[in-house]
Amino acid sequence: MQLDTTIDQRRREIENVSGDINGEREQNDNMKNAYKRHQLDLLAMKLEKSKNTFELVRAQNLSKRYDEVSTNRFRPQYGE
């Protein structure tokens, strides 16, 4: 009888430890997934910033060309 009680007690302890380990593992996995999502969000923001910077520079260059044409300062150099 006492041996059965001790075995049951040990089994419960092992189940408790196993539950704790599984809980920690799940929390660790959740943290890893959140970290990856944040990394992807950051990368997406960097790409958006690069795209916006490119569009801004492109618009500025185009504006400069239109200004040169409208003020007759645009003289194409053929043969260069």
C-alpha positions in Angstrom: 0.0 0.0 0.0 2.6 2.5 1.0 4.6 1.6 -2.2 1.6 2.3 -4.3 1.1 5.7 -2.6 4.8 6.6 -3.2 4.6 5.6 -6.8 1.4 7.6 -7.4 3.0 10.6 -5.6 6.1 10.3 -7.8 4.0 10.0 -10.9 2.1 13.2 -10.0 5.4 15.0 -9.4 6.7 13.9 -12.8 3.5 15.0 -14.4 3.8 18.4 -12.7 7.3 18.8 -13.8 6.4 17.7 -17.3 3.6 20.3 -17.3 6.0 23.0 -16.2 8.4 22.1 -18.9 5.7 22.1 -21.6 4.5 25.5 -20.3 8.0 26.9 -20.5 8.5 25.5 -24.0 5.2 27.0 -25.2 6.1 30.4 -23.7 9.5 30.2 -25.4 7.9 29.3 -28.7 5.5 32.2 -28.4 8.3 34.6 -27.6 10.3 33.4 -30.7 7.2 33.8 -32.9 6.6 37.3 -31.6 10.3 38.2 -32.2 10.1 36.9 -35.8 6.9 38.9 -36.4 8.6 42.1 -35.0 11.6 41.4 -37.3 9.3 41.1 -40.3 7.4 44.2 -39.4 10.7 46.1 -39.1 11.9 44.8 -42.4 8.6 45.8 -44.0 8.9 49.3 -42.6 12.5 49.6 -43.9 11.3 48.5 -47.4 8.5 51.0 -47.3 10.9 53.8 -46.2 13.3 52.9 -49.1 10.4 52.9 -51.6 9.2 56.3 -50.4 12.7 57.7 -50.5 13.2 56.4 -54.1 9.8 58.0 -55.1 10.8 61.3 -53.5 14.1 61.5 -55.3 12.5 60.4 -58.5 9.9 63.2 -58.2 12.5 65.7 -57.3 14.6 64.8 -60.4 11.6 64.9 -62.6 10.6 68.3 -61.2 14.1 69.6 -61.9 14.0 68.3 -65.5 10.6 70.0 -66.1 12.0 73.2 -64.6 15.0 73.1 -66.9 12.8 72.5 -70.0 10.3 75.2 -69.0 13.1 77.8 -68.5 15.0 76.8 -71.7 18.1 75.7 -69.6 17.8 72.2 -71.0 20.2 71.8 -73.8 20.8 68.2 -74.8 24.4 67.4 -75.5 24.5 65.0 -78.5 27.5 62.8 -78.8 28.4 62.7 -75.1 
